[in-house]
Amino acid sequence: MSTRKASTRSAVRPATGRILVIDVGGSHVKFRMGPEGEIRRFESGPDMSAAVMARKVRQMTKDLPYEAVSIGYPGPVVRGRIIGEPHNLGSGWVRYDFGKALGRPVRIVNDATMQALGSYEGGRMLFLGLGTGLGTALILDGAVESMEIGHAHFKRGRTFEDYLGERGRKRLGTKRWRKSVAEVVEQLKAVFEVDYVVLGGGNVRRLKKLPEGARIGDNLNAFAGGLRLWQRDDAFDV
């Protein structure tokens, strides 16, 4: 693999089968090249810095001839740039040069946005990622808006993430957590006037009944979203 310096922009759109998609989560980092490649993973956690993540990816992809990279990051991203450190990982993400570290052009979006892109079926859609934290994204007739609703006040001095994230599930118990999920879906669906809500993330499997107007999004949709990211001319506005 070439070690030439790589920018975040690429004059030539890469072949879909040569795009490496990295989904960074609070407990694991998962990645795959192309639409049908092998999914590889390693543990993340509160001590994993950006440099450690990039180094492990390089070590585990020496046999993959990828031409471009998409990264879904669990924190705020504006126009392809990380603007805030993650709540559930280590530090050093904001100014880290992933293009240089990985040796290829890189596009970065919020992880919920990446999964939302892969889940989108037209119209007005709200995505909620029920994982370690709470990821949120909104797609309105094809226009994508990353959001940080998870850290907004919900009720009783706590945030939406305090109720719907993994810490909230453990505090409330799974039964009460399910009720909170249904309540939040109902409220946000009305506030944003969306046609449907897609629920993703590892804790979706804990739901016994889907809230009205909601559907489950396959977690593999994050990889589909990473591929779609390189098909969009407006990728740096996402």
KAKADA-V943418 format. One record per residue. N is the residue number from 1. RES is the residue in one letter. PHI is phi in degrees with one decimal (NA if undefined). NEAR is the number of other ideal C-beta (glycine too) atoms within 10 Angstrom. D_FIRST is the distance of its C-alpha to the first C-alpha in Angstrom with 1 decimal. Layout:
n res phi near d_first
N RES PHI NEAR D_FIRST
N RES PHI NEAR D_FIRST
//
This chain:
n res phi near d_first
1 M NA 13 0.0
2 S -66.9 7 3.8
3 T -107.6 7 6.4
4 R -63.1 9 9.0
5 K -67.3 9 11.8
6 A -115.0 20 12.1
7 S -92.5 12 15.7
8 T -80.8 18 17.4
9 R -107.0 12 18.6
10 S -134.1 16 17.1
11 A -69.6 6 19.3
12 V -112.1 8 18.2
13 R -71.5 12 18.7
14 P -70.3 19 15.7
15 A -65.0 12 16.7
16 T -55.5 14 18.2
17 G -72.2 14 16.5
18 R -114.8 16 13.0
19 I -98.2 28 14.1
20 L -92.4 24 13.5
21 V -107.9 29 16.9
22 I -116.1 27 17.7
23 D -107.8 25 21.4
24 V -91.7 26 22.5
25 G -119.3 25 25.9
26 G -73.1 21 28.5
27 S -116.6 13 28.3
28 H -143.2 14 24.9
29 V -109.4 24 21.4
30 K -119.0 19 20.6
31 F -149.9 27 17.6
32 R -155.2 22 16.9
33 M -100.3 24 14.7
34 G 75.0 17 17.2
35 P -77.5 13 21.0
36 E -133.9 8 21.4
37 G -71.8 17 18.4
38 E -68.5 9 19.2
39 I -84.4 12 20.1
40 R -114.5 16 18.8
41 R -155.7 14 20.5
42 F -151.2 15 21.5
43 E -72.1 10 24.5
44 S -108.9 23 24.7
45 G 103.4 14 28.1
46 P -67.2 11 29.9
47 D -103.5 9 28.0
48 M -84.2 22 24.4
49 S -86.7 15 23.1
50 A -61.7 24 20.3
51 A -65.0 14 18.4
52 V -64.3 16 19.0
53 M -59.9 24 18.0
54 A -61.9 20 14.6
55 R -63.5 13 14.0
56 K -67.1 17 15.2
57 V -62.3 22 13.1
58 R -59.1 13 9.8
59 Q -62.7 9 11.6
60 M -94.7 14 12.8
61 T -125.1 18 9.9
62 K -60.4 7 7.6
63 D -95.5 7 9.1
64 L -106.5 17 8.9
65 P -85.2 10 7.4
66 Y -74.3 21 8.8
67 E -109.4 17 9.6
68 A -156.0 26 12.0
69 V -133.7 30 13.5
70 S -115.5 27 17.2
71 I -124.7 28 18.8
72 G -97.3 31 22.5
73 Y -109.8 24 23.9
74 P -81.7 24 27.4
75 G -175.7 20 29.0
76 P -71.7 17 30.0
77 V -132.6 23 27.6
78 V -125.7 13 29.0
79 R 49.6 12 27.3
80 G 80.6 17 23.8
81 R -122.4 12 24.5
82 I -71.3 20 25.5
83 I -116.7 11 29.0
84 G -152.9 14 30.2
85 E -69.4 15 29.1
86 P -73.9 23 29.2
87 H -82.5 15 32.5
88 N -117.9 20 31.1
89 L -129.5 25 28.0
90 G -74.0 17 27.4
91 S -107.4 14 27.1
92 G 87.3 14 24.7
93 W -93.1 24 23.6
94 V -60.7 14 25.4
95 R -107.4 8 23.6
96 Y -72.6 17 20.2
97 D -94.1 14 17.3
98 F -69.4 24 15.0
99 G -60.5 21 13.1
100 K -67.6 15 12.3
101 A -67.2 18 11.7
102 L -98.0 22 9.4
103 G 75.0 17 7.6
104 R -146.9 22 9.2
105 P -60.7 21 13.0
106 V -127.6 24 15.1
107 R -119.5 24 18.7
108 I -121.0 28 20.9
109 V -136.0 26 24.3
110 N -58.2 25 26.8
111 D -62.4 31 26.2
112 A -66.3 30 29.7
113 T -63.5 28 28.9
114 M -64.3 37 25.8
115 Q -70.1 31 28.0
116 A -62.7 32 30.8
117 L -58.6 27 28.9
118 G -76.7 25 28.2
119 S -97.0 24 31.8
120 Y -67.3 20 33.5
121 E -126.4 11 36.1
122 G 98.0 10 37.8
123 G 74.6 12 40.6
124 R -109.0 15 40.8
125 M -129.9 23 38.8
126 L -109.4 26 38.5
127 F -111.2 30 35.8
128 L -124.6 28 36.5
129 G -100.3 33 34.0
130 L -92.9 24 36.0
131 G -133.0 24 33.7
132 T -57.7 24 33.6
133 G -113.7 28 34.7
134 L -129.1 28 35.7
135 G -92.9 31 33.3
136 T -139.1 27 34.9
137 A -153.9 29 34.1
138 L -127.8 20 36.3
139 I -123.7 23 35.7
140 L -115.0 15 38.7
141 D 51.1 9 38.8
142 G 95.2 10 35.0
143 A -85.1 11 34.9
144 V -101.3 24 32.9
145 E -133.1 14 34.1
146 S -75.3 19 32.5
147 M -136.2 19 35.3
148 E -120.8 17 36.1
149 I -59.8 22 39.2
150 G -54.1 22 38.5
151 H -99.4 16 39.6
152 A -85.1 12 42.7
153 H -65.6 10 46.1
154 F -108.2 20 47.3
155 K -165.8 11 50.5
156 R 54.3 7 52.3
157 G 74.2 7 50.2
158 R -118.7 12 47.0
159 T -89.9 19 44.0
160 F -58.8 24 42.8
161 E -67.2 22 39.9
162 D -61.2 21 42.6
163 Y -95.2 24 44.2
164 L -99.7 31 41.3
165 G -74.7 26 38.5
166 E -62.7 20 38.3
167 R -63.6 14 40.5
168 G -65.7 23 43.0
169 R -61.8 19 43.1
170 K -68.2 10 43.8
171 R -71.4 13 46.5
172 L -83.2 16 48.2
173 G 91.1 9 47.8
174 T -62.4 12 46.2
175 K -63.5 8 49.4
176 R -70.0 13 49.9
177 W -60.8 22 46.2
178 R -59.9 18 46.5
179 K -64.3 12 49.4
180 S -65.8 18 47.5
181 V -59.0 26 44.7
182 A -62.0 16 47.4
183 E -65.3 15 49.1
184 V -67.3 21 46.0
185 V -59.2 20 44.9
186 E -61.6 15 48.5
187 Q -66.6 12 48.6
188 L -70.9 18 45.3
189 K -61.7 19 45.7
190 A -71.9 10 49.0
191 V -63.3 10 47.8
192 F -93.9 17 44.9
193 E 52.4 9 46.9
194 V -91.6 19 44.0
195 D -77.8 14 44.4
196 Y -159.6 16 42.6
197 V -118.8 22 40.7
198 V -105.0 25 37.6
199 L -106.5 22 37.2
200 G -126.7 26 33.9
201 G 93.7 25 32.5
202 G -64.1 16 33.1
203 N -85.3 22 36.9
204 V -57.6 20 37.7
205 R -63.7 9 38.6
206 R -86.9 12 41.4
207 L -81.6 17 43.3
208 K -87.5 7 46.2
209 K -137.3 9 47.2
210 L -78.4 15 45.3
211 P -61.4 19 46.9
212 E -60.3 10 48.5
213 G 84.0 14 46.2
214 A -112.4 21 43.1
215 R -137.9 13 40.7
216 I -87.0 13 37.9
217 G -102.5 25 34.3
218 D -61.3 14 31.9
219 N -62.7 20 29.2
220 L -67.4 16 26.7
221 N -63.8 20 27.5
222 A -61.7 30 25.2
223 F -69.4 28 22.3
224 A -62.6 18 24.2
225 G -65.3 28 24.8
226 G -63.8 28 21.1
227 L -71.4 22 20.6
228 R -63.8 19 23.9
229 L -58.1 26 22.7
230 W -83.0 21 20.5
231 Q -96.4 12 23.6
232 R -96.6 14 25.8
233 D -74.6 7 26.7
234 D -100.2 9 28.2
235 A -56.2 20 25.2
236 F -88.4 15 25.7
237 D -102.4 12 29.4
238 V -75.3 24 28.7
//
